[in-house]
Amino acid sequence: MNAKEQISSAQMAIIMYQTILGTAILLMPSVTTSLAGRDMWLTPILGSICGFVMVWVTYRLHQYYPNQSFFGFLESVLGTYTSKIIGFLFLLFNLHILGATVRDYSEFIIGNFFKKTPLVIVAASMVLVCAFAVRAGIEVIARSIQLFLPVVLLLLLLTIIFIIPEMKVTNLLPFLEKGVVPPIKGSIVVQGWFCQFILISYLYPSLKDPQKALKWAHISVAAVAFTMIIMNLAILMLMGQLAGRIIYPVLFASRYIMLADFFEHVEAMIMMIWVLGTFSKLSFFYYTFAVGAAEWLKLDSYRSIVLPLGFLITVMSIWVSSNLQELAHFISTSGTFYILTGFVALPVLLWGIASLRRRFSQS
């Protein structure tokens, strides 16, 4: 299905970097502070372990079943009928994640910038833009994300530099005040982002240099963890534990920026980070959803179902939650274990069954 579309392993790493950080940058500091307090900056270090594990699991499954994506792994390991049932449930799971992502983006835009714009308009417009990218293929998605990455990094860097005068190192102390348990609790939530590295499985069939995939995937995990640590440290030194009471601490931090009494109110920078990050994440998730649905339906191409799936995503974004507070509560509580079930437990189970089969067949 994707044989004609090719990307490099470096582009794969960039896609995953932007996909993970697309929503984590704005949401993660609040959630981790509420759970880990002053030690929230440690949570990405512990959470990244999940990312490295999922990269390794995906790599091993690719070795067992070359040129197959996640749905190919399902059929090869579980058989036709069982894989159809599990695959359908996994598609519903992906639809729910996509709907929550679109809703989160829409709530942020409406709540902070376009207060009178209907939710469905904001959601549908983003889904439509992403649909064009998905129909164009993974090469276009990769190049778009590659183009946006320097802009996002520059805006993040400027945000951090401008708030340095307001930072207080004393907000980091005392270190491990309540022991290691709070950072571990916070890291479980962070794993909900790192476990998404399992989606690399959809990119392996399109790689023109798969022998470099493992190295670049590890670089991507490390880069995501490093960026999260820097952002968490910046927010913590600026706001202290107050960050745990604010849904979007990075947006709040941008309001501290004021240079020479004329350069202020730079919330538009944060909106640009959020829009570009959400486009990157949503486009890739949307692509994996379309490819998975096409493989489940045994279609020759996923492009014919992109727009119908976009309609489902828009409807799901309206249905998924009644308000932003409910969605934020879901993300910080049961939502983490829900995501880990689909993106960790299922792939690890597939790898375990595949490994046992190979051992028995060899013996």
C-alpha positions in Angstrom: 0.0 0.0 0.0 2.8 2.4 0.9 5.6 1.0 -1.2 5.8 4.0 -3.5 6.1 6.4 -0.5 9.5 6.6 1.1 11.0 8.6 3.9 14.3 8.4 5.7 14.9 7.2 9.3 15.8 10.8 10.2 12.4 12.0 9.0 10.8 9.2 11.0 12.6 10.5 14.1 11.4 14.1 13.4 7.8 12.9 12.9 7.8 11.1 16.2 9.4 14.0 18.0 6.7 16.4 16.8 3.9 13.9 17.3 4.8 13.3 21.0 5.5 17.0 21.8 2.6 18.3 19.8 0.3 18.1 22.9 2.8 17.3 25.6 4.4 20.7 25.7 1.3 22.5 26.9 -0.5 19.8 28.9 2.3 17.8 30.6 3.7 20.5 33.0 0.3 20.9 34.7 -0.4 17.1 35.0 3.1 16.2 36.3 3.3 19.1 38.8 0.0 18.0 40.3 1.4 14.5 40.8 5.1 15.0 41.4 5.3 18.6 42.8 8.8 20.1 42.7 10.2 16.9 41.3 8.1 17.0 38.1 11.2 17.7 36.0 12.3 14.1 36.8 9.2 12.5 35.3 10.3 12.6 31.6 13.5 10.8 32.6 11.6 7.9 34.1 8.8 8.1 31.5 11.3 7.8 28.6 12.0 4.2 29.6 8.6 3.3 28.1 9.6 5.1 24.9 12.8 3.1 24.6 11.0 -0.2 25.4 8.3 0.5 22.7 11.0 1.3 20.1 12.7 -2.0 20.9 9.4 -3.9 20.7 8.5 -2.4 17.4 12.0 -3.1 16.0 11.7 -6.8 17.0 8.3 -7.2 15.5 9.6 -5.6 12.3 12.4 -8.1 12.3 9.9 -11.0 12.7 7.5 -9.6 10.1 9.3 -7.3 7.6 7.4 -4.8 5.5 4.3 -5.0 7.7 2.6 -2.3 9.8 0.9 -2.8 13.1 -2.2 -4.4 11.5 0.1 -6.8 9.6 1.6 -7.8 13.0 -1.9 -8.5 14.3 -2.8 -10.8 11.5 0.5 -12.6 11.4 0.5 -13.3 15.2 -3.2 -13.7 16.0 -4.6 -15.1 12.8 -7.3 -13.8 10.5 -10.4 -13.9 12.7 -8.9 -12.9 16.0 -7.0 -10.1 14.4 -10.2 -8.8 12.8 -11.8 -8.4 16.3 -8.8 -7.0 18.0 -8.1 -4.7 15.0 -11.6 -3.3 15.1 -11.3 -2.5 18.8 -7.9 -0.9 18.1 -9.4 1.2 15.4 -12.1 2.4 17.8 -9.3 3.1 20.3 -7.4 5.2 17.7 -10.6 7.1 16.8 -11.2 8.0 20.5 -7.6 9.2 20.8 -7.9 11.3 17.6 -11.2 12.8 18.8 -9.7 13.7 22.2 -6.7 15.4 20.5 -9.0 17.5 18.2 -11.2 18.4 21.2 -8.2 19.4 23.3 -6.9 21.6 20.5 -10.3 23.2 19.9 -10.9 23.9 23.6 -7.5 25.7 23.7 -8.2 27.8 20.7 -11.7 28.8 21.7 -11.0 29.3 25.3 -8.0 31.6 24.8 -8.4 33.2 21.3 -11.6 32.7 19.4 -14.1 32.7 22.2 -17.3 33.1 20.0 -16.3 30.6 17.3 -18.4 27.3 17.4 -16.5 24.3 18.6 -17.5 22.3 15.5 -16.0 24.9 13.1 -12.6 24.9 14.9 -12.5 21.1 15.0 -13.7 20.5 11.4 -11.3 23.1 10.0 -8.2 21.4 11.6 -9.4 17.9 10.6 -10.0 19.1 7.0 -6.5 20.6 6.7 -5.0 17.4 8.1 -7.1 15.3 5.7 -5.4 17.0 2.7 -2.0 16.2 4.2 -3.0 12.6 4.8 -4.3 12.1 1.3 -1.1 13.5 -0.1 0.8 10.7 1.7 3.5 10.2 4.4 6.2 11.9 2.3 4.2 15.2 2.4 3.4 14.8 6.1 7.1 14.2 6.8 8.2 17.2 4.9 5.6 19.4 6.4 6.6 18.4 9.9 10.3 18.9 8.9 9.4 22.4 7.8 7.5 23.3 10.9 10.0 21.9 13.4 12.6 24.8 13.3 9.7 27.2 13.8 8.3 25.4 16.8 11.8 25.0 18.4 12.6 28.7 17.8 9.4 29.8 19.5 9.9 27.5 22.4 13.5 28.7 22.8 12.4 32.4 22.7 9.7 31.7 25.3 12.2 30.2 27.7 14.8 32.9 27.1 12.2 35.7 27.7 11.0 34.3 31.0 14.5 33.6 32.4 14.5 36.9 34.4 11.4 35.7 36.3 12.8 32.3 37.1 13.7 31.3 40.7 16.0 28.3 41.2 14.7 28.0 44.8 11.4 26.6 43.3 13.3 23.4 42.6 14.1 22.8 46.3 13.8 20.7 48.4 14.8 17.9 46.0 12.9 14.7 46.4 11.0 16.2 49.4 8.5 13.3 49.6 10.8 10.6 48.2 10.7 8.9 44.9 7.1 7.9 44.8 5.7 11.2 43.5 8.1 11.3 40.5 7.2 7.7 39.7 3.5 8.5 39.8 4.1 11.5 37.5 6.1 9.4 35.1 3.2 7.0 34.6 1.3 9.9 33.0 4.3 10.8 30.9 4.5 7.3 29.6 1.1 7.9 28.0 3.0 10.1 25.6 6.2 8.1 25.2 4.2 4.8 24.5 3.1 6.4 21.2 6.4 5.5 19.8 4.7 2.2 18.9 3.3 4.1 15.9 6.8 3.8 14.3 5.4 0.4 13.1 3.4 2.2 10.5 6.5 3.9 9.1 8.8 0.9 8.8 7.3 -0.2 5.4 8.1 3.3 4.0 11.7 3.6 5.2 14.3 3.7 2.5 17.1 3.1 5.1 15.5 0.7 7.7 18.9 -0.3 9.0 19.2 3.1 10.6 15.7 3.1 12.1 16.7 1.9 15.6 19.4 4.5 16.0 17.2 7.4 14.9 14.3 6.1 17.0 16.5 6.2 20.1 17.6 9.7 19.2 14.0 10.8 18.9 13.1 9.4 22.3 16.1 11.1 23.9 15.3 14.4 22.2 11.7 14.3 23.4 12.8 13.5 27.0 15.4 16.3 26.9 12.8 18.9 25.6 10.3 17.8 28.2 12.9 18.2 31.0 13.9 21.7 29.8 10.3 22.8 29.6 9.4 21.4 33.0 12.4 23.0 34.6 11.5 26.4 33.0 7.9 26.2 34.2 8.8 25.0 37.6 11.4 27.7 38.2 8.9 30.3 37.0 5.7 29.3 38.7 6.6 26.7 41.3 3.8 24.3 42.3 1.2 26.8 41.0 1.7 25.1 37.6 -0.3 22.1 38.9 -3.4 24.3 39.2 -3.3 25.7 35.6 -4.3 23.6 32.6 -1.9 25.4 30.2 1.2 26.6 32.2 3.2 27.5 29.1 0.5 29.9 27.9 0.3 31.4 31.4 4.1 31.7 31.4 4.0 33.7 28.1 2.1 36.4 29.9 5.2 37.1 32.0 7.1 38.2 28.9 7.6 41.9 28.7 10.5 43.7 27.1 11.1 47.5 27.2 7.4 48.0 27.9 6.3 47.3 24.3 7.0 43.7 23.6 4.4 41.9 25.6 1.2 39.8 25.3 2.9 37.2 23.1 0.3 34.5 23.5 0.2 34.3 19.7 3.6 32.6 19.9 2.0 29.9 22.0 -1.0 29.6 19.7 1.4 29.0 16.8 3.3 26.3 18.7 0.0 24.6 19.6 -1.5 24.8 16.1 1.7 23.5 14.4 2.2 20.9 17.0 -1.4 19.7 16.8 -1.3 19.6 13.0 1.9 17.4 13.2 0.4 15.1 15.7 -3.1 14.9 14.2 -1.8 14.4 10.7 0.4 11.4 11.6 -2.3 9.9 13.9 -4.8 10.4 11.2 -2.5 8.7 8.7 -2.0 5.7 10.9 -5.8 5.5 11.5 -6.5 5.6 7.7 -3.8 3.0 6.9 -5.0 0.7 9.7 -8.6 1.0 8.6 -7.7 0.3 4.9 -5.6 -2.8 5.9 -8.5 -4.0 8.2 -10.9 -3.6 5.3 -8.4 -5.1 2.8 -8.5 -2.0 0.5 -5.8 -1.3 -2.1 -5.4 2.4 -0.9 -6.3 4.3 2.2 -6.9 7.6 0.3 -10.5 6.8 -0.6 -11.6 6.6 3.1 -9.7 9.6 4.4 -12.6 12.1 4.2 -15.2 9.7 5.7 -12.8 9.0 8.6 -12.3 12.7 9.0 -16.1 13.1 9.5 -16.0 10.4 12.2 -13.0 12.1 13.9 -14.9 15.4 14.0 -18.0 13.8 15.4 -15.9 12.0 18.0 -14.2 15.3 19.0 -17.7 16.7 19.9 -18.8 13.5 21.7 -15.6 12.6 23.6 -16.1 15.1 26.5 -18.6 17.6 27.8 -15.9 20.3 28.6 -12.2 20.9 29.0 -12.0 20.1 32.7 -13.5 16.7 32.2 -11.1 16.0 29.4 -8.1 17.2 31.5 -9.2 15.0 34.4 -9.5 12.0 32.1 -6.0 12.6 30.7 -4.4 12.8 34.1 -6.2 9.8 35.6 -7.8 6.8 33.9 -6.8 8.1 30.5 -3.2 7.2 31.1 -3.9 3.5 31.8 -6.4 3.5 28.8 -3.7 4.6 26.5 -1.1 2.3 27.9 -3.4 -0.6 27.3 -3.6 0.1 23.6 -0.1 1.3 23.0 1.9 -0.9 25.4 0.0 -3.9 26.6 -1.2 -5.0 23.1 2.2 -4.6 21.3 4.1 -6.3 24.1 1.6 -9.2 24.0 2.1 -9.5 20.2 5.9 -9.5 20.7 5.6 -12.1 23.5 3.5 -14.5 21.4 5.7 -14.0 18.3 8.9 -14.7 20.3 7.4 -17.8 21.9 6.4 -19.1 18.4 9.8 -18.6 17.0 11.5 -20.4 19.9 9.2 -23.3 19.6 9.5 -23.5 15.9 13.3 -23.4 16.2 13.4 -26.1 18.8 
